[in-house]
Amino acid sequence: MDKQLSPTENNPTNDFVDNSERVLKDTVKILQTCMETLTSTMDKNKENQSNMSTIDNQQSSTIQQKESIIDDLNNKYQQITEILDENNKKSKEELT
């Protein structure tokens, strides 16, 4: 803004138009910068959400695997307990 914003005695109309054009151009530049910043921020947010979703999916998969292992171990424990009980019964029967 090198020129005055207020009209001068030379040609007030031209000065006003020139000043108005400069202000409009500056406003457009500012708005473009704002839009670029917003777009960039939105893209980063989308990327972060995607990364978080991937991490959530991996964690969910890991939890499911652990639960499956725990279920399997519980089943094996029950089978072994049943076999041990049967062996104990047989031993008691042999002793009597």
URKAGI-V263127 format. One record per residue. N is the residue number from 1. PSI is psi in radians with two decimals (NA if undefined). BURIAL is I if it has 16 or more other C-alpha atoms within 10 Angstrom, else O. D_LAST is the distance of its C-alpha to the last C-alpha in Angstrom with 1 decimal. Layout:
n	psi	burial	d_last
N	PSI	BURIAL	D_LAST
N	PSI	BURIAL	D_LAST
This chain:
n	psi	burial	d_last
1	1.32	O	111.4
2	-0.59	O	114.5
3	2.84	O	116.9
4	2.57	O	117.4
5	-0.40	O	115.6
6	2.60	O	118.5
7	2.58	O	121.6
8	3.06	O	124.5
9	-0.38	O	128.1
10	-1.17	O	128.4
11	1.53	O	126.5
12	-0.63	O	124.0
13	-0.81	O	122.7
14	-0.74	O	121.8
15	-0.75	I	120.2
16	-0.78	I	118.1
17	-0.78	O	117.0
18	-0.81	O	116.2
19	-0.72	I	114.2
20	-0.73	O	112.3
21	-0.75	O	111.5
22	-0.75	O	110.2
23	-0.75	O	108.1
24	-0.75	O	106.7
25	-0.75	O	105.9
26	-0.70	O	104.2
27	-0.73	O	102.2
28	-0.75	O	101.1
29	-0.75	O	100.0
30	-0.77	O	98.0
31	-0.68	O	96.3
32	-0.74	O	95.5
33	-0.73	O	93.9
34	-0.78	O	91.9
35	-0.75	O	90.7
36	-0.74	O	89.8
37	-0.78	O	87.8
38	-0.76	O	86.0
39	-0.77	O	85.2
40	-0.77	O	83.9
41	-0.72	O	81.7
42	-0.71	O	80.3
43	-0.74	O	79.5
44	-0.70	O	77.7
45	-0.73	O	75.7
46	-0.72	O	74.7
47	-0.76	O	73.6
48	-0.71	O	71.6
49	-0.68	O	70.0
50	-0.76	O	69.1
51	-0.73	O	67.6
52	-0.67	O	65.6
53	-0.72	O	64.4
54	-0.77	O	63.3
55	-0.76	O	61.4
56	-0.74	O	59.8
57	-0.71	O	58.7
58	-0.74	O	57.2
59	-0.71	O	55.3
60	-0.73	O	54.1
61	-0.75	O	52.9
62	-0.74	O	51.1
63	-0.75	O	49.4
64	-0.69	O	48.2
65	-0.76	O	46.9
66	-0.73	O	45.0
67	-0.69	O	43.6
68	-0.74	O	42.5
69	-0.74	O	40.7
70	-0.77	O	39.0
71	-0.76	O	37.8
72	-0.78	O	36.6
73	-0.66	O	34.6
74	-0.75	O	33.1
75	-0.77	O	32.0
76	-0.69	O	30.5
77	-0.76	O	28.7
78	-0.73	O	27.2
79	-0.78	O	26.1
80	-0.69	O	24.5
81	-0.73	O	22.7
82	-0.76	O	21.4
83	-0.74	O	20.2
84	-0.74	O	18.5
85	-0.76	O	16.8
86	-0.76	O	15.6
87	-0.68	O	14.4
88	-0.73	O	12.5
89	-0.77	O	10.8
90	-0.71	O	10.1
91	-0.73	O	8.8
92	-0.71	O	6.4
93	-0.66	O	5.3
94	-0.57	O	5.5
95	-0.47	O	3.8
96	NA	O	0.0
